[in-house]
Amino acid sequence: MEANMSLSLNSFTQLENFGHSLRAPSYLFRPARAEEIYEVFCLAEKTGLTVTARGAGRSYNDAALNGGGIVLDLSAMNQILEWDPASGLVRCEPGATLEQLWQRVEPDGWWPPVVSGTMKTTLGGCLGANIHGKNNFKRGTIGEHVLEFSALLPNGESVTCTPEKNADLFYAMISGLGMLGIFTSVTMQMKRIESGLLEVHAWPAHDLHEHLSLLLDNAPGYDYIVGWMDTMNGGKSLGRGQIHAANYVHANEDPNPQKTMQLSNQVLPPRIFGVFPKSILYLFMKPFANNLGWWAVNIAKYAASLRRHTFRQPHAAFHFLLDYVPNWELSYGRGGLIQYQSFLPRETAEQAWREMLSMSLKRGLPSYLGVTKRHRPDKFLLSHAVDGFSLALDFKVTDGRRAKLSQMLQEFDRIVLQAGGRFYFAKNSETSAESTRAFLGEETISKFKQLKKRCDPNHVLESDLFRRIFE
Ligand SMILES: Cc1cc2nc3c(=O)[nH]c(=O)nc-3n(C[C@H](O)[C@H](O)[C@H](O)COP(=O)(O)OP(=O)(O)OC[C@H]3O[C@@H](n4cnc5c(N)ncnc54)[C@H](O)[C@@H]3O)c2cc1C
């Protein structure tokens, strides 16, 4: 096929990561059909530019950025192609979001088996990063629930992959951050639910040791578990916070399951306290986005967490807490934020995080928000998971802090590597090619490079992330 497309300055756009800490001007194309993706590949070969896929651009780092190159925005390919409420099988285009998905399946008594902390992500992006949810320790990553996907490779081939057919590509493209090919459709199995509610238990953790022990000991008894960590207070309080663990509510425990599964019972309210439109709420957060402000917020949140309690919550409210405040990331100001998520084995996590959290406090570069989860390993090639825990930390970026932060996060990388940990390519912005080699290992990298040669012999698919971690 000849390339009908051409580069025009009209398509040249400044793109950013989710945290608004990175910028990359690129030629933006928004295909409506798979054939147009192929045309963009042809255009790239003709012009010598590289191509990066982009779903909703919700990665915290440079995974969906391609400075000076072409960005393929797949958000217009967002149809739910087939939905079978009897079997829970769904087939979607890659630009369909988790929001579209859960809203389609929930009223029929199903829920996506794995979701991210925001519902704005697309299925293509979720497979590219192989996202995990608050049930990673039990249900694995999203890739474990994919029955089949179709993809277009830069070599012109269209492939269909399942765990048995083209298995090497199945396990490498899921987690492969769009560096081998572009998903064009995804078939997944949804999870049966009997109520629109979860029963949530909340209890405090007084220090880091107790925090991790609570995650470890309680995870087996729950469907979901997640911790909030006060990352602004050190000493004996270091690592204190609150654990939330939830179980599905069964039909005999919910007097009206048909009602609780209706969308009207799930969608997040447009106003806070019935008064303030959510869209302006981030403006009220802005004055707190400094060390003193977040220190006070953490103290107040911890004080409110001390009471053990149990409550019922709609699925959407439990999973997508961050979507309650649209554009919350803008409250961090012009420099944006970096999220650093490390995955550590259970034996070494406490010591490593003690060192990292103490270092950040000592240097006056504290994280404003800490989130912990319990994980288990998986079979995907560029896997980030371990039998242990993850801790995601949000750092404010300013011109004055940027270099110091970058240096500290590279020191964090060394601590993580020494502790046998791993990194997640949808989050960290600093992890270098050297650190990548150290955690993935030569064998995995060589397998990935062989597949890259087969699928993309002319290196059409490259992102800023690819250049950072592989070159
Ligand atoms: C508030 C918030 C909460 C989050 N919570 C979690 C969480 O709980 N768990 C978790 O695992 N992650 C979480 N994330 C990270 C997020 O889920 C991932 O970064 C996800 O990849 C973003 O999806 P996206 O559609 O925005 O993809 P993008 O960010 O646009 O792209 C992600 C990667 O996928 C590739 N890609 C996109 N579409 C395709 C396609 N069609 N074919 C091939 N490759 C493609 C891109 O090239 C890129 O490398 C969170 C992010 C935010 C902002």
Ligand as a Chemical Component Dictionary entry (heavy atoms), coordinates in Angstrom:
data_LIG
# 
_chem_comp.id                   LIG 
_chem_comp.type                 NON-POLYMER 
_chem_comp.pdbx_formal_charge   0 
_chem_comp.three_letter_code    LIG 
# 
loop_
_chem_comp_atom.comp_id 
_chem_comp_atom.atom_id 
_chem_comp_atom.alt_atom_id 
_chem_comp_atom.type_symbol 
_chem_comp_atom.charge 
_chem_comp_atom.model_Cartn_x 
_chem_comp_atom.model_Cartn_y 
_chem_comp_atom.model_Cartn_z 
_chem_comp_atom.pdbx_ordinal 
LIG C1  C1  C 0 -4.141 8.360  38.090 1  
LIG C2  C2  C 0 -3.437 7.143  37.537 2  
LIG C3  C3  C 0 -3.538 5.931  38.196 3  
LIG C4  C4  C 0 -2.886 4.806  37.704 4  
LIG N1  N1  N 0 -3.015 3.628  38.360 5  
LIG C5  C5  C 0 -2.399 2.528  37.899 6  
LIG C6  C6  C 0 -2.556 1.276  38.542 7  
LIG O1  O1  O 0 -3.267 1.159  39.541 8  
LIG N2  N2  N 0 -1.922 0.207  38.018 9  
LIG C7  C7  C 0 -1.158 0.288  36.892 10 
LIG O2  O2  O 0 -0.612 -0.731 36.464 11 
LIG N3  N3  N 0 -0.988 1.467  36.254 12 
LIG C8  C8  C 0 -1.603 2.570  36.723 13 
LIG N4  N4  N 0 -1.465 3.762  36.067 14 
LIG C9  C9  C 0 -0.642 3.797  34.854 15 
LIG C10 C10 C 0 -1.497 3.525  33.612 16 
LIG O3  O3  O 0 -2.425 2.516  33.850 17 
LIG C11 C11 C 0 -0.603 3.073  32.471 18 
LIG O4  O4  O 0 0.373  4.030  32.210 19 
LIG C12 C12 C 0 -1.390 2.799  31.177 20 
LIG O5  O5  O 0 -0.492 2.275  30.237 21 
LIG C13 C13 C 0 -2.006 4.080  30.637 22 
LIG O6  O6  O 0 -2.906 3.756  29.597 23 
LIG P1  P1  P 0 -3.090 4.780  28.381 24 
LIG O7  O7  O 0 -4.205 4.296  27.538 25 
LIG O8  O8  O 0 -3.141 6.159  28.870 26 
LIG O9  O9  O 0 -1.729 4.480  27.602 27 
LIG P2  P2  P 0 -0.562 5.492  27.174 28 
LIG O10 O10 O 0 0.012  6.121  28.371 29 
LIG O11 O11 O 0 -1.038 6.371  26.104 30 
LIG O12 O12 O 0 0.458  4.405  26.583 31 
LIG C14 C14 C 0 1.055  3.458  27.438 32 
LIG C15 C15 C 0 1.954  2.530  26.620 33 
LIG O13 O13 O 0 1.161  1.674  25.811 34 
LIG C16 C16 C 0 1.506  1.817  24.437 35 
LIG N5  N5  N 0 0.264  1.701  23.667 36 
LIG C17 C17 C 0 -0.842 2.475  23.759 37 
LIG N6  N6  N 0 -1.783 2.022  22.898 38 
LIG C18 C18 C 0 -1.254 0.972  22.250 39 
LIG C19 C19 C 0 -1.711 0.091  21.222 40 
LIG N7  N7  N 0 -2.925 0.191  20.680 41 
LIG N8  N8  N 0 -0.868 -0.869 20.784 42 
LIG C20 C20 C 0 0.370  -1.010 21.316 43 
LIG N9  N9  N 0 0.851  -0.215 22.284 44 
LIG C21 C21 C 0 0.047  0.755  22.740 45 
LIG C22 C22 C 0 2.162  3.181  24.327 46 
LIG O14 O14 O 0 3.073  3.243  23.248 47 
LIG C23 C23 C 0 2.870  3.297  25.663 48 
LIG O15 O15 O 0 4.112  2.663  25.635 49 
LIG C24 C24 C 0 -2.117 4.895  36.509 50 
LIG C25 C25 C 0 -2.021 6.108  35.842 51 
LIG C26 C26 C 0 -2.689 7.223  36.344 52 
LIG C27 C27 C 0 -2.587 8.512  35.609 53 
# 
loop_
_chem_comp_bond.comp_id 
_chem_comp_bond.atom_id_1 
_chem_comp_bond.atom_id_2 
_chem_comp_bond.value_order 
_chem_comp_bond.pdbx_ordinal 
LIG C1  C2  SING 1  
LIG C2  C3  SING 2  
LIG C2  C26 DOUB 3  
LIG C3  C4  DOUB 4  
LIG C4  N1  SING 5  
LIG C4  C24 SING 6  
LIG N1  C5  DOUB 7  
LIG C5  C6  SING 8  
LIG C5  C8  SING 9  
LIG C6  O1  DOUB 10 
LIG C6  N2  SING 11 
LIG N2  C7  SING 12 
LIG C7  O2  DOUB 13 
LIG C7  N3  SING 14 
LIG N3  C8  DOUB 15 
LIG C8  N4  SING 16 
LIG N4  C9  SING 17 
LIG N4  C24 SING 18 
LIG C9  C10 SING 19 
LIG C10 O3  SING 20 
LIG C10 C11 SING 21 
LIG C11 O4  SING 22 
LIG C11 C12 SING 23 
LIG C12 O5  SING 24 
LIG C12 C13 SING 25 
LIG C13 O6  SING 26 
LIG O6  P1  SING 27 
LIG P1  O7  DOUB 28 
LIG P1  O8  SING 29 
LIG P1  O9  SING 30 
LIG O9  P2  SING 31 
LIG P2  O10 DOUB 32 
LIG P2  O11 SING 33 
LIG P2  O12 SING 34 
LIG O12 C14 SING 35 
LIG C14 C15 SING 36 
LIG C15 O13 SING 37 
LIG C15 C23 SING 38 
LIG O13 C16 SING 39 
LIG C16 N5  SING 40 
LIG C16 C22 SING 41 
LIG N5  C17 SING 42 
LIG N5  C21 SING 43 
LIG C17 N6  DOUB 44 
LIG N6  C18 SING 45 
LIG C18 C19 SING 46 
LIG C18 C21 DOUB 47 
LIG C19 N7  SING 48 
LIG C19 N8  DOUB 49 
LIG N8  C20 SING 50 
LIG C20 N9  DOUB 51 
LIG N9  C21 SING 52 
LIG C22 O14 SING 53 
LIG C22 C23 SING 54 
LIG C23 O15 SING 55 
LIG C24 C25 DOUB 56 
LIG C25 C26 SING 57 
LIG C26 C27 SING 58 
# 
